[in-house]
């Protein structure tokens, strides 16, 4: 996959596999978020276990804002938390 056209065709071939409940005009609404989430997963993979351990250990503490501590643990500028406070 050396050129742009091959990459675009590869991405669209994956989109074709998602045809089930999705119409072609909905592919862009599915593929972009899935691509971003996969990229985040890859970037954070190395430190995920450590961040989860730190998160678990902080839950019983008096500290309520874990963001800075978890960012430092991950070695990143941020982490993803769901609306229920779970690390994604």
Phi and psi in degrees as GROMACS dihedral restraints (atoms count N, CA, C in turn):
[ dihedral_restraints ]
;  ai    aj    ak    al  type     phi  dphi    fc
    3     4     5     6     1   -96.8    20    10
    4     5     6     7     1   -23.3    20    10
    6     7     8     9     1  -116.5    20    10
    7     8     9    10     1   164.8    20    10
    9    10    11    12     1   -59.4    20    10
   10    11    12    13     1   -42.5    20    10
   12    13    14    15     1   -59.7    20    10
   13    14    15    16     1   -42.2    20    10
   15    16    17    18     1   -63.7    20    10
   16    17    18    19     1   -39.4    20    10
   18    19    20    21     1   -66.0    20    10
   19    20    21    22     1   -43.5    20    10
   21    22    23    24     1   -62.5    20    10
   22    23    24    25     1   -45.2    20    10
   24    25    26    27     1   -62.9    20    10
   25    26    27    28     1   -38.0    20    10
   27    28    29    30     1   -62.9    20    10
   28    29    30    31     1   -46.0    20    10
   30    31    32    33     1   -63.0    20    10
   31    32    33    34     1   -43.1    20    10
   33    34    35    36     1   -67.6    20    10
   34    35    36    37     1   -31.0    20    10
   36    37    38    39     1   -65.3    20    10
   37    38    39    40     1   -35.7    20    10
   39    40    41    42     1   -67.1    20    10
   40    41    42    43     1   -41.8    20    10
   42    43    44    45     1   -59.1    20    10
   43    44    45    46     1   -36.0    20    10
   45    46    47    48     1   -61.5    20    10
   46    47    48    49     1   -31.7    20    10
   48    49    50    51     1   -68.7    20    10
   49    50    51    52     1   -21.9    20    10
   51    52    53    54     1   -89.1    20    10
   52    53    54    55     1     9.5    20    10
   54    55    56    57     1   -55.3    20    10
   55    56    57    58     1   -29.4    20    10
   57    58    59    60     1   -26.6    20    10
   58    59    60    61     1   -95.7    20    10
   60    61    62    63     1   -83.5    20    10
   61    62    63    64     1    -3.3    20    10
   63    64    65    66     1  -106.3    20    10
   64    65    66    67     1   141.4    20    10
   66    67    68    69     1   -89.1    20    10
   67    68    69    70     1   156.8    20    10
   69    70    71    72     1   -52.9    20    10
   70    71    72    73     1   -36.1    20    10
   72    73    74    75     1   -73.0    20    10
   73    74    75    76     1    -8.4    20    10
   75    76    77    78     1   -97.5    20    10
   76    77    78    79     1    -8.9    20    10
   78    79    80    81     1   -55.6    20    10
   79    80    81    82     1   -43.5    20    10
   81    82    83    84     1   -62.2    20    10
   82    83    84    85     1   -29.6    20    10
   84    85    86    87     1   -74.7    20    10
   85    86    87    88     1   -18.6    20    10
   87    88    89    90     1  -100.0    20    10
   88    89    90    91     1   -46.9    20    10
   90    91    92    93     1   -66.1    20    10
   91    92    93    94     1   -43.7    20    10
   93    94    95    96     1   -63.0    20    10
   94    95    96    97     1   -51.0    20    10
   96    97    98    99     1   -60.7    20    10
   97    98    99   100     1   -39.0    20    10
   99   100   101   102     1   -64.9    20    10
  100   101   102   103     1   -38.2    20    10
  102   103   104   105     1   -65.9    20    10
  103   104   105   106     1   -43.6    20    10
  105   106   107   108     1   -64.7    20    10
  106   107   108   109     1   -44.4    20    10
  108   109   110   111     1   -63.4    20    10
  109   110   111   112     1   -39.7    20    10
  111   112   113   114     1   -64.9    20    10
  112   113   114   115     1   -40.7    20    10
  114   115   116   117     1   -62.8    20    10
  115   116   117   118     1   -44.1    20    10
  117   118   119   120     1   -61.4    20    10
  118   119   120   121     1   -41.8    20    10
  120   121   122   123     1   -59.8    20    10
  121   122   123   124     1   -43.3    20    10
  123   124   125   126     1   -65.9    20    10
  124   125   126   127     1   -41.8    20    10
  126   127   128   129     1   -66.4    20    10
  127   128   129   130     1   -39.4    20    10
  129   130   131   132     1   -92.3    20    10
  130   131   132   133     1    -3.2    20    10
  132   133   134   135     1   -57.7    20    10
  133   134   135   136     1   -41.4    20    10
  135   136   137   138     1   -61.9    20    10
  136   137   138   139     1   -32.2    20    10
  138   139   140   141     1  -111.4    20    10
  139   140   141   142     1     6.3    20    10
  141   142   143   144     1   -58.2    20    10
  142   143   144   145     1   -47.5    20    10
  144   145   146   147     1   -61.5    20    10
  145   146   147   148     1   -43.3    20    10
  147   148   149   150     1   -64.4    20    10
  148   149   150   151     1   -41.1    20    10
  150   151   152   153     1   -66.0    20    10
  151   152   153   154     1   -41.8    20    10
  153   154   155   156     1   -63.6    20    10
  154   155   156   157     1   -40.4    20    10
  156   157   158   159     1   -62.3    20    10
  157   158   159   160     1   -45.0    20    10
  159   160   161   162     1   -63.9    20    10
  160   161   162   163     1   -42.1    20    10
  162   163   164   165     1   -60.3    20    10
  163   164   165   166     1   -44.5    20    10
  165   166   167   168     1   -63.3    20    10
  166   167   168   169     1   -42.5    20    10
  168   169   170   171     1   -68.0    20    10
  169   170   171   172     1   -29.5    20    10
  171   172   173   174     1   -81.3    20    10
  172   173   174   175     1   -18.6    20    10
  174   175   176   177     1   -60.2    20    10
  175   176   177   178     1   -34.2    20    10
  177   178   179   180     1   -87.0    20    10
  178   179   180   181     1    -2.9    20    10
  180   181   182   183     1   -86.5    20    10
  181   182   183   184     1   173.1    20    10
  183   184   185   186     1   -78.9    20    10
  184   185   186   187     1   -15.0    20    10
  186   187   188   189     1   -67.2    20    10
  187   188   189   190     1   128.8    20    10
  189   190   191   192     1  -106.1    20    10
  190   191   192   193     1   -25.3    20    10
  192   193   194   195     1  -106.6    20    10
  193   194   195   196     1    98.3    20    10
  195   196   197   198     1   -84.6    20    10
  196   197   198   199     1    -8.2    20    10
  198   199   200   201     1   -53.5    20    10
  199   200   201   202     1   -51.9    20    10
  201   202   203   204     1   -63.6    20    10
  202   203   204   205     1   -40.4    20    10
  204   205   206   207     1   -65.1    20    10
  205   206   207   208     1   -44.4    20    10
  207   208   209   210     1   -69.6    20    10
  208   209   210   211     1   -35.3    20    10
  210   211   212   213     1   -62.1    20    10
  211   212   213   214     1   -43.6    20    10
  213   214   215   216     1   -64.3    20    10
  214   215   216   217     1   -41.6    20    10
  216   217   218   219     1   -63.4    20    10
  217   218   219   220     1   -38.1    20    10
  219   220   221   222     1   -79.7    20    10
  220   221   222   223     1   -20.3    20    10
  222   223   224   225     1    71.1    20    10
  223   224   225   226     1    24.0    20    10
  225   226   227   228     1  -126.5    20    10
  226   227   228   229     1   172.6    20    10
  228   229   230   231     1   -80.8    20    10
  229   230   231   232     1    -7.8    20    10
  231   232   233   234     1  -173.7    20    10
  232   233   234   235     1   174.4    20    10
  234   235   236   237     1  -143.2    20    10
  235   236   237   238     1   162.6    20    10
  237   238   239   240     1   -98.9    20    10
  238   239   240   241     1   124.2    20    10
  240   241   242   243     1  -117.6    20    10
  241   242   243   244     1   137.1    20    10
  243   244   245   246     1   -78.2    20    10
  244   245   246   247     1   174.2    20    10
  246   247   248   249     1   -64.9    20    10
  247   248   249   250     1   -15.9    20    10
  249   250   251   252     1   -97.7    20    10
  250   251   252   253     1     8.3    20    10
  252   253   254   255     1    81.8    20    10
  253   254   255   256     1     9.2    20    10
  255   256   257   258     1   -89.5    20    10
  256   257   258   259     1   141.6    20    10
  258   259   260   261     1   -75.7    20    10
  259   260   261   262     1   130.3    20    10
